[in-house]
Amino acid sequence: MSTDNIFIKKLEEILGKDRSISIAHAGKWTFYFIFIGIIAGLGSIVFNFLCQLGAHYFMDFIAGYRPPAPAGEHHLLLPTQTHFNRTILLFLPAIGGILSGWLVYTFAPEAEGHGTDAAIDSYHRKGGFIRGRVPIIKTIASAITLTTGGSGGREGPIAQIGAGFGSFLATRLNLSNRERRIMMAAGIGAGVGSIFRAPLAGALFAAEVLYRDPEFESEVIIPAGISSVLAYCLFCLVFGWGSLFESPDFKFQNPLELGPYLVLTVVLIATGVFFIKSFYGISNFFKSIHIPNHLKPAIGGLCTGIIGFFLPQTLAFGYGFAQMALNNELTVPFLLFLAIGKVMTTSFSIGSGGSGGVFGPSVVIGGAMGGVVGRTFHQLMPSVVTQPGAFVVVGMAGFFTVVSNTPISTIIFVSEMTNSYHLLLPSLLVCSVSYLGSKKWTIYDKQVKSKIDSPAHAGGFFVDILQSIRVKDLMHLVKKVESIPEDMPFLEFKKLFSETKQHYFPVTDSNKKFIGIFSINDIRSVLFAVEIEHLVVMKDIGTAKIIVTTPADDLNSVLKKFTIKNIDSLPVVRDDDPNFLVGMLNRREVIAFYNQQLEEMKRRAKK
C-alpha cells in the first residue's frame, strides 16, 4: 500500500471516530433534554390536576364560586350545588395564605413569590442550582394559593418545577455549572410551554426572559425546544389538544387601525408600570413589617379576599374572563374593574409571599385593557375598528411585554395561546413600542441587562474580549528598553544596573539580533559576587529559551504566556522577524487596558 493510501485510510479512521463521538455526544444530550421534557410534562399534568381539584373543592364546594373557564380547558369534576357565598370567599384566600405560607417558609423559603424570578436568579448567580425539594414545595404551595382565590398564574410554579428537575438531573450527573444552567433553562421552557400549550413560545421565553435587553441565550433555545415539545405532547395527551383560548378569526386589514393600536400601547405601558409599582410596593411593605414570614401570605390573602368580596372576577386565574373578552361579551366597566382589581389582587397574593406566577394575571390584565380600548374605539369609529376582540389578543401580548421585557417570545406566546396568527403585525408594533417605552421597568427583578452583566458569562466574556484585542492595539504601551550586548562583562553591567530602573534586560549579539533575556531576579544572587565580575559576560546569564509575543497575538494568548513562568513582562518581536526586538509589554498594563475596554463596553451598553 502506498504512503498516500495509508495517509488517506488513517484520515478516514480519524474522521470516522470523530463523527461517531459527535453523534454519541448529541445523542446523550438529546436523551437528557427528552428526559427533562417528560418530567416537566408530568409535572405540568400533576400541577394542573391539583389546580382543578383545589378549585373544585375550595372555591366551588366551599364558597360556591364557579368562574368561567377558557375554551381550551374543561372541568374534571361536575359543578356542585353550593350557593355562592361572598363571606366565605372573603376569608378563603387568607386560609390558603396560611397554609402555603407555613409550607413554604418551613421547608423551602426560596419557593415564595413568582418562581420564574427565582429561576432567573439561579441561572445568573447560582450556577443553575436549585434545591431538590423546591419543585415539590412550589407545586403544593402554588396549587393551594391559586385555588383558594389567590390571584396568580401557572408559569411561575411550573417554571420552577421544570427548572428544579433540570438542575437536579445535572447535579446528579456531576455536570458543569454551564451545563446545569442549560438543563435548568430547558426545564423552564418545557414547563411553561406545556401548561400554556405554547411549545415554541416556551422555548423562546426560557431564552429571552433572562435579560432586560431584547437578547436571547442562544445555547438554551434548542435544548428548551426539544424539552418543550415532549412536555407539550404529554400534557395534551391528558388534557386535550388545541390552544388554551379559542378566538374568532381575527384579521388585520385596515392600516388605519394602527392609530388605535398605538393608543392601546400607551394604555398598556401606563397599566404595566402601575402593576410593577404596585407589586413591588406591596412586596417591600410586607418585607418591612416585623411579623413571622409564614403569616404574611395570610394577611395578603385577606386583602385579596376583601377585593374579591366586591370583585370576585379578580380572584384565582381569571382565564375564563379573558375568553369572554375575546368573544366581546364583557362591558367596558367590567373589563376596567377586572384589570385594575387583578393588579391589586395579584400584588397582594404574590407580593406578600404567596406562591404563583405573574404571566397568567398579565394575560388577563392586558386582555381586559385591550378590550376596553377595542370596545371604546369600536363605538367611536366602527368602520375602522370592526373587531374589538382583536385588541384583547394584542393587549395580552403588549402588556406582558411591558412588565417582562420579552417582546418576541410574548408575541409567539399569545399567538399560540389564542390561535390568532393573523394579528402578528399589530402585535409586533404594539410589543415593540411597549418595550421601548417601558424597558427601564420589569416585574422580574432578577433579570440582568445583558450577557455582559451576567455573572454566568463573566469568564466567557473575559476570554472573548481578550481574544478580540491584538498586541498591535497596545503598541503605545510597548516600552523601548536598553539592550545588553552579549559580550558585556558582568562588572560593566553592574555599573549600568545601578543607573537604570529596568527589570528585564534583552541580550543582543553583534548584529543587534535578539538572542536572550534575563531579569533582575536572575542576577540577584550573584550581584555582589566579586570573584565572577571579570569572568562572566552577559551572554552567560541570559536565557536563550525566550517566551515572546508578536503584534498579531491576541491578549488571551499573551496572558497565558505571562502565567507560564509567572513573568511580568514579555518581549515583543516583529511578526516576520523573531530576532528583531520591538520592546517590552508589561502584564499590569495589559490587565489595565482590558479593564478599560470592559468599562467602555459597559458604558456603551447602558446608553
Residue pairs with C-beta under 8 A, 6 or more apart in sequence:
1 9
29 223
30 226
32 169
32 173
32 183
33 183
33 186
33 223
33 226
33 227
33 230
34 226
34 227
34 230
35 169
36 162
36 165
36 166
36 169
36 183
36 186
36 187
36 190
36 227
37 186
37 190
37 226
37 227
37 228
37 229
37 230
37 231
37 234
38 230
38 231
38 234
39 162
39 165
39 187
40 158
40 161
40 162
40 165
40 166
40 187
40 190
40 191
40 194
40 227
40 230
40 231
41 190
41 194
41 230
41 231
41 232
41 233
41 234
41 235
42 234
43 135
43 139
43 158
43 161
43 162
43 165
43 191
44 158
44 161
44 191
44 194
44 195
44 231
44 234
44 235
45 234
45 235
45 238
45 239
46 139
47 139
47 142
47 143
47 154
47 157
47 158
47 161
47 195
48 154
48 195
48 235
48 239
49 76
50 139
50 140
50 143
50 147
51 143
51 146
51 147
51 154
52 75
52 76
52 77
53 76
53 77
53 147
54 143
54 144
54 146
54 147
54 148
55 147
55 316
56 75
56 76
56 77
56 80
58 92
58 96
58 147
58 148
58 149
59 65
59 66
59 67
59 89
59 92
59 147
59 148
59 149
59 315
59 316
60 66
60 79
60 80
60 82
61 80
61 82
62 82
62 88
62 92
63 82
63 84
63 85
63 88
63 89
63 92
63 149
64 80
64 82
64 83
64 84
64 85
64 88
65 84
65 89
65 149
65 312
65 315
66 79
67 312
67 313
67 315
67 316
67 317
67 318
67 320
67 321
68 320
68 321
68 323
68 324
69 75
69 319
69 320
69 323
70 244
70 245
70 246
70 319
70 320
70 322
70 323
71 245
71 246
71 323
72 197
72 240
72 242
72 243
72 244
72 245
72 246
73 239
73 244
73 319
74 240
86 309
86 312
87 309
89 149
89 305
89 308
89 309
89 312
89 315
90 305
90 306
90 308
90 309
91 302
91 305
92 148
92 149
92 305
93 148
93 149
93 150
93 301
93 302
93 304
93 305
93 308
93 315
93 349
94 298
94 299
94 301
94 302
94 304
94 305
95 148
95 298
95 301
96 144
96 145
96 147
96 148
96 149
96 150
96 297
96 301
96 354
97 145
97 148
97 150
97 296
97 297
97 298
97 299
97 300
97 301
97 302
97 349
97 352
97 354
98 294
98 295
98 297
98 298
98 301
99 144
99 148
100 140
100 141
100 142
100 144
100 145
100 150
100 297
100 354
100 355
101 293
101 294
101 295
101 296
101 297
101 298
101 353
101 354
102 294
103 137
103 140
103 141
103 144
104 111
104 112
104 137
104 141
104 294
104 297
104 353
104 355
105 112
105 292
105 293
105 294
105 353
106 294
107 133
107 137
108 131
108 133
108 134
108 137
108 138
109 293
110 118
110 130
110 131
110 134
111 118
111 134
111 137
111 138
111 141
111 160
111 355
112 293
112 297
112 353
112 354
112 355
113 156
113 283
113 350
113 351
113 353
113 354
113 355
114 152
114 153
114 156
114 350
114 356
114 357
114 358
114 443
115 138
115 142
115 156
115 157
115 159
115 160
115 161
115 163
115 355
115 357
116 155
116 156
116 159
116 160
116 188
116 209
116 357
116 358
116 359
116 444
117 156
117 443
117 444
117 445
117 446
118 130
118 134
118 160
118 446
119 130
119 159
119 160
119 163
119 184
119 188
120 209
120 210
120 444
120 446
120 447
121 446
122 128
122 129
122 130
122 163
122 167
122 184
123 181
123 184
123 185
123 210
123 456
124 210
124 446
124 448
124 454
124 455
124 456
125 446
125 455
125 456
127 177
127 180
127 181
127 456
128 166
128 167
128 170
128 177
128 180
128 181
128 182
128 183
128 184
128 185
129 167
129 171
129 180
130 160
130 163
130 164
130 167
130 168
130 184
131 164
132 164
132 168
134 160
134 164
135 160
135 161
135 162
135 163
135 164
135 165
138 157
138 160
138 161
138 164
138 355
139 157
139 161
141 355
142 152
142 154
142 156
142 157
142 355
142 356
142 357
143 157
144 355
145 152
145 297
145 301
145 349
145 354
145 355
145 356
146 152
146 154
146 316
146 317
146 356
147 316
148 301
149 301
149 304
149 305
149 308
149 315
149 316
150 301
150 304
150 315
150 316
150 345
150 349
150 350
150 354
150 356
151 304
151 314
151 315
151 316
151 318
151 342
151 345
151 346
151 348
151 349
151 350
151 356
151 361
152 317
152 346
152 349
152 350
152 354
152 355
152 356
152 357
152 358
152 360
152 361
153 317
153 356
153 357
153 358
153 359
153 360
153 361
153 362
153 363
154 195
154 196
154 317
154 356
154 357
154 359
154 360
155 191
155 192
155 195
155 196
155 357
155 358
155 359
155 360
156 350
156 355
156 356
156 357
156 358
156 359
157 355
157 356
157 357
158 191
158 192
158 194
158 195
158 357
159 187
159 188
159 191
159 192
159 357
160 191
161 187
161 191
162 186
162 187
162 188
162 189
162 190
162 191
162 192
162 227
162 231
163 184
163 185
163 187
163 188
163 191
164 187
165 187
166 180
166 183
166 184
166 185
166 186
166 187
166 188
166 227
167 180
167 183
167 184
167 187
169 183
170 179
170 180
170 183
170 184
171 180
175 183
177 456
178 456
181 456
182 219
182 220
182 223
183 223
185 206
185 207
185 210
185 217
185 220
185 223
185 224
186 206
186 220
186 223
186 224
186 226
186 227
187 227
188 202
188 205
188 206
188 209
188 224
189 202
189 203
189 204
189 205
189 206
189 207
189 220
189 223
189 224
189 225
189 227
189 228
190 202
190 224
190 227
190 228
190 230
190 231
191 202
191 231
192 198
192 201
192 202
192 205
192 206
192 228
192 359
193 199
193 200
193 201
193 202
193 203
193 205
193 224
193 228
193 229
193 231
193 232
194 202
194 228
194 231
194 232
194 234
194 235
195 235
196 202
196 244
196 359
196 413
196 416
196 417
197 232
197 235
197 236
197 242
197 243
197 244
197 416
197 417
198 232
198 244
198 412
198 413
198 416
198 417
199 225
199 228
199 229
199 231
199 232
199 416
200 225
200 228
200 412
200 416
201 409
201 410
201 412
201 413
201 415
201 416
201 417
202 224
202 228
202 231
202 232
203 221
203 224
203 225
203 227
203 228
204 216
204 221
204 408
204 409
204 412
205 406
205 409
205 410
205 413
206 217
206 220
206 221
206 224
207 216
207 217
207 218
207 220
207 221
207 224
207 409
208 214
208 215
208 216
208 217
208 406
208 408
208 409
209 404
209 406
209 409
209 444
209 447
210 217
210 220
210 447
210 448
210 454
211 217
211 405
211 447
211 448
211 449
211 450
211 451
211 454
212 405
212 439
212 442
212 447
212 448
212 449
212 450
213 405
213 439
213 449
213 450
213 605
214 405
214 407
214 408
214 435
215 450
215 451
216 408
217 451
236 242
242 419
243 416
243 417
243 418
243 419
244 319
244 417
244 418
245 319
245 322
245 323
245 326
245 417
245 418
245 419
246 323
246 326
246 418
246 419
247 326
247 389
247 393
247 418
247 419
247 420
248 326
248 327
248 387
248 389
249 422
250 387
250 389
250 390
250 393
250 420
250 422
250 423
251 387
251 422
251 423
252 390
252 422
252 423
252 425
252 426
254 384
254 386
256 384
257 384
257 385
257 426
258 426
258 429
260 373
260 374
260 377
260 381
260 384
260 385
260 391
261 391
261 394
261 426
261 429
261 430
262 429
262 430
262 433
263 373
263 377
264 369
264 370
264 373
264 374
264 391
264 394
264 395
264 398
264 430
265 398
265 429
265 430
265 433
265 434
265 437
266 437
267 369
267 372
267 373
268 366
268 369
268 370
268 395
268 398
268 399
268 402
268 430
268 434
269 402
269 434
269 437
269 438
271 339
271 343
271 365
271 366
271 369
271 399
271 402
272 399
272 402
272 403
272 434
272 438
272 441
273 402
273 438
273 441
274 343
275 343
275 346
275 347
275 362
275 365
275 403
275 443
276 403
276 441
276 442
276 443
278 343
278 344
278 347
278 351
279 343
279 346
279 347
279 350
279 351
279 358
279 443
280 351
280 445
281 347
282 300
282 347
282 348
282 351
282 352
283 347
283 351
283 352
286 296
286 299
286 300
286 351
286 352
286 353
289 296
291 299
293 353
296 352
296 353
297 349
297 352
297 353
297 354
297 355
299 352
300 348
300 349
300 351
300 352
300 353
300 354
301 348
301 349
301 352
301 354
303 348
303 352
304 315
304 345
304 348
304 349
307 314
307 341
307 344
307 345
307 348
308 314
308 315
308 345
311 337
311 338
311 341
313 321
313 334
313 337
313 338
313 341
314 337
314 338
314 341
314 342
314 344
314 345
315 345
317 360
317 364
318 338
318 342
318 360
318 361
318 364
319 360
319 363
319 364
321 330
321 338
321 364
321 368
322 363
322 364
322 367
322 368
322 392
322 396
324 330
325 335
325 367
325 368
325 370
325 371
325 389
325 392
326 367
326 389
326 392
326 393
326 418
327 389
328 371
328 375
328 388
328 389
330 338
330 368
330 371
331 375
332 371
332 372
332 375
332 376
335 368
335 369
335 371
335 372
335 375
336 368
336 372
338 364
338 365
338 368
339 364
339 365
339 368
339 369
339 372
342 361
342 364
342 365
342 368
343 361
343 365
346 356
346 358
346 361
349 356
350 356
350 357
350 358
358 403
358 443
359 400
359 404
362 396
362 399
362 400
362 403
362 404
362 443
363 396
363 399
363 400
363 414
363 417
365 399
366 395
366 396
366 397
366 398
366 399
366 400
367 392
367 393
367 395
367 396
367 399
368 392
368 395
369 395
369 399
370 391
370 392
370 393
370 394
370 395
370 396
370 398
370 399
371 388
371 389
371 391
371 392
371 395
373 391
373 395
374 385
374 387
374 388
374 389
374 390
374 391
374 392
374 395
375 388
377 384
377 385
377 388
377 391
378 385
378 386
378 388
385 391
390 420
390 423
390 426
393 414
393 418
393 420
393 423
393 427
394 414
394 423
394 426
394 427
394 430
395 430
396 414
396 417
396 418
397 410
397 411
397 413
397 414
397 415
397 427
397 430
397 431
398 427
398 430
398 431
398 434
399 434
400 406
400 410
400 413
400 414
401 407
401 410
401 411
401 430
401 431
401 434
401 435
401 438
402 434
402 435
402 437
402 438
402 441
403 438
403 441
403 442
403 443
404 410
404 442
404 443
404 444
405 435
405 438
405 439
405 442
405 444
405 447
407 431
407 432
407 434
407 435
410 431
411 424
411 427
411 428
411 431
414 420
414 427
415 421
415 423
415 424
415 427
448 454
449 605
449 606
450 605
451 457
451 461
452 461
452 601
452 602
452 605
453 602
453 605
461 598
462 594
463 556
465 594
465 597
465 598
465 601
466 554
466 555
466 556
466 559
466 594
467 554
467 555
467 556
468 554
469 554
469 555
469 593
469 594
469 597
470 551
470 552
470 553
470 554
470 555
471 478
471 549
471 550
471 551
471 552
471 553
471 554
471 555
471 558
471 572
471 585
472 551
472 552
474 555
474 585
474 589
474 590
474 593
475 551
475 582
477 585
477 586
477 589
477 590
477 593
478 572
478 582
478 583
478 584
478 585
479 583
479 584
479 585
479 586
480 583
481 502
481 504
481 505
481 506
481 583
481 584
482 496
482 500
482 502
482 505
483 505
483 506
483 507
483 508
483 512
483 514
483 581
484 493
484 496
484 505
484 506
484 507
484 508
484 538
484 542
485 507
485 508
485 509
485 510
485 538
486 507
486 508
486 509
486 510
486 515
486 516
486 537
486 538
486 539
486 542
487 510
487 537
487 538
487 539
488 537
488 538
489 533
489 534
489 536
489 537
489 538
490 526
490 532
490 533
490 534
490 535
490 536
490 537
490 538
490 541
491 533
491 534
493 538
494 527
494 533
497 520
497 523
497 527
503 519
503 520
503 568
503 569
504 517
504 518
504 519
504 520
504 568
504 569
504 571
504 584
505 517
505 518
505 519
505 538
505 542
506 514
506 516
506 517
506 571
506 581
506 584
507 514
507 515
507 516
507 517
507 518
507 538
507 539
507 542
508 514
508 515
508 581
509 515
513 579
513 580
514 546
514 571
514 573
514 578
514 579
514 580
514 581
515 539
515 542
515 544
515 579
516 539
516 542
516 543
516 544
516 546
517 542
517 543
517 546
517 571
518 538
518 541
518 542
518 543
519 567
519 569
522 541
522 543
523 541
526 532
526 536
546 571
547 561
547 564
547 565
547 567
547 570
547 571
548 570
548 571
548 572
548 573
548 578
549 557
549 558
549 561
549 570
549 571
549 572
549 573
549 585
550 572
550 573
550 574
550 575
550 578
551 572
551 574
551 575
551 582
552 575
555 590
555 593
555 594
558 570
558 585
558 590
559 587
559 590
561 567
561 570
562 568
562 570
562 587
562 590
567 587
568 586
568 587
568 588
569 584
569 585
569 586
569 587
570 584
570 585
570 587
571 581
571 583
571 584
572 581
572 582
572 583
572 584
572 585
573 579
573 580
573 581
573 582
574 580
574 582
